[in-house]
Amino acid sequence: MARVVVDVMLKPEILDPQGQAVANALPRLGVTDVSSVRIGRRIEIEFTGEPDLDRAREIADKLLANPVIEDFDISVVEDVKAEVA
């Protein structure tokens, strides 16, 4: 079964306080080589039958993302079943 993944991120010009909080906390963990962190959301949509990218784009644009302050990317991800030996 294939699923559609929608990744939603704040536009680059929008302040990301969550990302800044994570970036500011990293030096306390000994991480000093990270200059910026941005926080986003991942939404997975499973369709009955074949994934409909146009429908997923419509859902993302009207419901999942705020187009004024957020961008989104859509991709199809195939399920990979791990084999147990």
PyMOL CGO cylinders between C-alpha atoms (Angstrom):
from pymol import cmd
from pymol.cgo import CYLINDER

trace = [
    CYLINDER, 0.00, 0.00, 0.00, 1.28, 3.46, -0.86, 0.3, 1, 1, 1, 1, 1, 1,
    CYLINDER, 1.28, 3.46, -0.86, 0.68, 6.53, 1.23, 0.3, 1, 1, 1, 1, 1, 1,
    CYLINDER, 0.68, 6.53, 1.23, 1.05, 10.24, 0.66, 0.3, 1, 1, 1, 1, 1, 1,
    CYLINDER, 1.05, 10.24, 0.66, 3.23, 12.21, 3.06, 0.3, 1, 1, 1, 1, 1, 1,
    CYLINDER, 3.23, 12.21, 3.06, 2.69, 15.94, 3.54, 0.3, 1, 1, 1, 1, 1, 1,
    CYLINDER, 2.69, 15.94, 3.54, 5.58, 17.81, 5.17, 0.3, 1, 1, 1, 1, 1, 1,
    CYLINDER, 5.58, 17.81, 5.17, 4.54, 21.25, 6.45, 0.3, 1, 1, 1, 1, 1, 1,
    CYLINDER, 4.54, 21.25, 6.45, 7.15, 23.86, 7.39, 0.3, 1, 1, 1, 1, 1, 1,
    CYLINDER, 7.15, 23.86, 7.39, 7.00, 27.52, 8.29, 0.3, 1, 1, 1, 1, 1, 1,
    CYLINDER, 7.00, 27.52, 8.29, 8.12, 29.75, 5.43, 0.3, 1, 1, 1, 1, 1, 1,
    CYLINDER, 8.12, 29.75, 5.43, 11.78, 30.77, 5.79, 0.3, 1, 1, 1, 1, 1, 1,
    CYLINDER, 11.78, 30.77, 5.79, 10.90, 34.40, 6.57, 0.3, 1, 1, 1, 1, 1, 1,
    CYLINDER, 10.90, 34.40, 6.57, 8.59, 33.39, 9.48, 0.3, 1, 1, 1, 1, 1, 1,
    CYLINDER, 8.59, 33.39, 9.48, 10.10, 33.29, 12.97, 0.3, 1, 1, 1, 1, 1, 1,
    CYLINDER, 10.10, 33.29, 12.97, 10.24, 29.75, 14.39, 0.3, 1, 1, 1, 1, 1, 1,
    CYLINDER, 10.24, 29.75, 14.39, 10.34, 30.02, 18.22, 0.3, 1, 1, 1, 1, 1, 1,
    CYLINDER, 10.34, 30.02, 18.22, 10.33, 26.22, 18.71, 0.3, 1, 1, 1, 1, 1, 1,
    CYLINDER, 10.33, 26.22, 18.71, 13.27, 25.82, 16.38, 0.3, 1, 1, 1, 1, 1, 1,
    CYLINDER, 13.27, 25.82, 16.38, 15.12, 28.64, 18.13, 0.3, 1, 1, 1, 1, 1, 1,
    CYLINDER, 15.12, 28.64, 18.13, 14.52, 27.01, 21.53, 0.3, 1, 1, 1, 1, 1, 1,
    CYLINDER, 14.52, 27.01, 21.53, 15.99, 23.74, 20.27, 0.3, 1, 1, 1, 1, 1, 1,
    CYLINDER, 15.99, 23.74, 20.27, 18.95, 25.52, 18.66, 0.3, 1, 1, 1, 1, 1, 1,
    CYLINDER, 18.95, 25.52, 18.66, 19.62, 27.41, 21.90, 0.3, 1, 1, 1, 1, 1, 1,
    CYLINDER, 19.62, 27.41, 21.90, 19.52, 24.17, 23.93, 0.3, 1, 1, 1, 1, 1, 1,
    CYLINDER, 19.52, 24.17, 23.93, 21.96, 22.25, 21.74, 0.3, 1, 1, 1, 1, 1, 1,
    CYLINDER, 21.96, 22.25, 21.74, 25.16, 23.76, 23.21, 0.3, 1, 1, 1, 1, 1, 1,
    CYLINDER, 25.16, 23.76, 23.21, 24.11, 22.41, 26.63, 0.3, 1, 1, 1, 1, 1, 1,
    CYLINDER, 24.11, 22.41, 26.63, 24.25, 18.97, 25.04, 0.3, 1, 1, 1, 1, 1, 1,
    CYLINDER, 24.25, 18.97, 25.04, 27.69, 19.65, 23.65, 0.3, 1, 1, 1, 1, 1, 1,
    CYLINDER, 27.69, 19.65, 23.65, 26.45, 20.27, 20.11, 0.3, 1, 1, 1, 1, 1, 1,
    CYLINDER, 26.45, 20.27, 20.11, 28.11, 23.41, 18.80, 0.3, 1, 1, 1, 1, 1, 1,
    CYLINDER, 28.11, 23.41, 18.80, 28.11, 22.90, 15.02, 0.3, 1, 1, 1, 1, 1, 1,
    CYLINDER, 28.11, 22.90, 15.02, 24.37, 23.54, 14.39, 0.3, 1, 1, 1, 1, 1, 1,
    CYLINDER, 24.37, 23.54, 14.39, 23.55, 27.07, 13.26, 0.3, 1, 1, 1, 1, 1, 1,
    CYLINDER, 23.55, 27.07, 13.26, 19.75, 26.81, 12.84, 0.3, 1, 1, 1, 1, 1, 1,
    CYLINDER, 19.75, 26.81, 12.84, 16.80, 24.51, 13.58, 0.3, 1, 1, 1, 1, 1, 1,
    CYLINDER, 16.80, 24.51, 13.58, 13.34, 24.64, 11.99, 0.3, 1, 1, 1, 1, 1, 1,
    CYLINDER, 13.34, 24.64, 11.99, 10.39, 22.62, 13.36, 0.3, 1, 1, 1, 1, 1, 1,
    CYLINDER, 10.39, 22.62, 13.36, 7.65, 21.27, 11.09, 0.3, 1, 1, 1, 1, 1, 1,
    CYLINDER, 7.65, 21.27, 11.09, 4.92, 18.64, 10.85, 0.3, 1, 1, 1, 1, 1, 1,
    CYLINDER, 4.92, 18.64, 10.85, 4.61, 15.37, 8.94, 0.3, 1, 1, 1, 1, 1, 1,
    CYLINDER, 4.61, 15.37, 8.94, 1.14, 14.13, 8.00, 0.3, 1, 1, 1, 1, 1, 1,
    CYLINDER, 1.14, 14.13, 8.00, 0.55, 10.72, 6.39, 0.3, 1, 1, 1, 1, 1, 1,
    CYLINDER, 0.55, 10.72, 6.39, -2.57, 10.15, 4.28, 0.3, 1, 1, 1, 1, 1, 1,
    CYLINDER, -2.57, 10.15, 4.28, -3.58, 6.67, 3.14, 0.3, 1, 1, 1, 1, 1, 1,
    CYLINDER, -3.58, 6.67, 3.14, -5.99, 6.46, 0.22, 0.3, 1, 1, 1, 1, 1, 1,
    CYLINDER, -5.99, 6.46, 0.22, -8.10, 3.46, -0.68, 0.3, 1, 1, 1, 1, 1, 1,
    CYLINDER, -8.10, 3.46, -0.68, -6.59, 2.38, -3.97, 0.3, 1, 1, 1, 1, 1, 1,
    CYLINDER, -6.59, 2.38, -3.97, -3.94, 4.49, -5.66, 0.3, 1, 1, 1, 1, 1, 1,
    CYLINDER, -3.94, 4.49, -5.66, -2.72, 7.66, -3.94, 0.3, 1, 1, 1, 1, 1, 1,
    CYLINDER, -2.72, 7.66, -3.94, -4.22, 10.83, -5.44, 0.3, 1, 1, 1, 1, 1, 1,
    CYLINDER, -4.22, 10.83, -5.44, -1.57, 13.57, -5.37, 0.3, 1, 1, 1, 1, 1, 1,
    CYLINDER, -1.57, 13.57, -5.37, -3.96, 16.24, -6.64, 0.3, 1, 1, 1, 1, 1, 1,
    CYLINDER, -3.96, 16.24, -6.64, -6.44, 15.42, -3.87, 0.3, 1, 1, 1, 1, 1, 1,
    CYLINDER, -6.44, 15.42, -3.87, -3.62, 15.37, -1.29, 0.3, 1, 1, 1, 1, 1, 1,
    CYLINDER, -3.62, 15.37, -1.29, -2.44, 18.79, -2.52, 0.3, 1, 1, 1, 1, 1, 1,
    CYLINDER, -2.44, 18.79, -2.52, -5.99, 20.14, -2.13, 0.3, 1, 1, 1, 1, 1, 1,
    CYLINDER, -5.99, 20.14, -2.13, -6.25, 18.69, 1.41, 0.3, 1, 1, 1, 1, 1, 1,
    CYLINDER, -6.25, 18.69, 1.41, -2.89, 20.18, 2.37, 0.3, 1, 1, 1, 1, 1, 1,
    CYLINDER, -2.89, 20.18, 2.37, -3.70, 23.59, 0.91, 0.3, 1, 1, 1, 1, 1, 1,
    CYLINDER, -3.70, 23.59, 0.91, -7.18, 23.87, 2.44, 0.3, 1, 1, 1, 1, 1, 1,
    CYLINDER, -7.18, 23.87, 2.44, -6.80, 22.00, 5.74, 0.3, 1, 1, 1, 1, 1, 1,
    CYLINDER, -6.80, 22.00, 5.74, -3.28, 20.96, 6.77, 0.3, 1, 1, 1, 1, 1, 1,
    CYLINDER, -3.28, 20.96, 6.77, -1.20, 24.08, 6.07, 0.3, 1, 1, 1, 1, 1, 1,
    CYLINDER, -1.20, 24.08, 6.07, -1.73, 27.80, 6.43, 0.3, 1, 1, 1, 1, 1, 1,
    CYLINDER, -1.73, 27.80, 6.43, -0.54, 29.06, 3.01, 0.3, 1, 1, 1, 1, 1, 1,
    CYLINDER, -0.54, 29.06, 3.01, 0.10, 32.54, 4.41, 0.3, 1, 1, 1, 1, 1, 1,
    CYLINDER, 0.10, 32.54, 4.41, 2.89, 31.37, 6.74, 0.3, 1, 1, 1, 1, 1, 1,
    CYLINDER, 2.89, 31.37, 6.74, 3.61, 27.73, 5.77, 0.3, 1, 1, 1, 1, 1, 1,
    CYLINDER, 3.61, 27.73, 5.77, 4.90, 25.79, 2.77, 0.3, 1, 1, 1, 1, 1, 1,
    CYLINDER, 4.90, 25.79, 2.77, 4.27, 22.10, 2.17, 0.3, 1, 1, 1, 1, 1, 1,
    CYLINDER, 4.27, 22.10, 2.17, 5.78, 19.27, 0.14, 0.3, 1, 1, 1, 1, 1, 1,
    CYLINDER, 5.78, 19.27, 0.14, 3.94, 16.14, -0.95, 0.3, 1, 1, 1, 1, 1, 1,
    CYLINDER, 3.94, 16.14, -0.95, 5.50, 12.78, -1.69, 0.3, 1, 1, 1, 1, 1, 1,
    CYLINDER, 5.50, 12.78, -1.69, 4.42, 9.17, -2.11, 0.3, 1, 1, 1, 1, 1, 1,
    CYLINDER, 4.42, 9.17, -2.11, 6.02, 6.65, 0.23, 0.3, 1, 1, 1, 1, 1, 1,
    CYLINDER, 6.02, 6.65, 0.23, 5.81, 2.93, -0.38, 0.3, 1, 1, 1, 1, 1, 1,
    CYLINDER, 5.81, 2.93, -0.38, 5.36, 0.71, 2.67, 0.3, 1, 1, 1, 1, 1, 1,
    CYLINDER, 5.36, 0.71, 2.67, 8.34, -1.52, 3.19, 0.3, 1, 1, 1, 1, 1, 1,
    CYLINDER, 8.34, -1.52, 3.19, 7.58, -4.63, 5.22, 0.3, 1, 1, 1, 1, 1, 1,
    CYLINDER, 7.58, -4.63, 5.22, 10.55, -5.78, 7.26, 0.3, 1, 1, 1, 1, 1, 1,
    CYLINDER, 10.55, -5.78, 7.26, 11.24, -9.47, 6.94, 0.3, 1, 1, 1, 1, 1, 1,
    CYLINDER, 11.24, -9.47, 6.94, 11.88, -11.33, 10.17, 0.3, 1, 1, 1, 1, 1, 1,
    CYLINDER, 11.88, -11.33, 10.17, 14.59, -13.97, 9.85, 0.3, 1, 1, 1, 1, 1, 1,
]
cmd.load_cgo(trace, "trace")
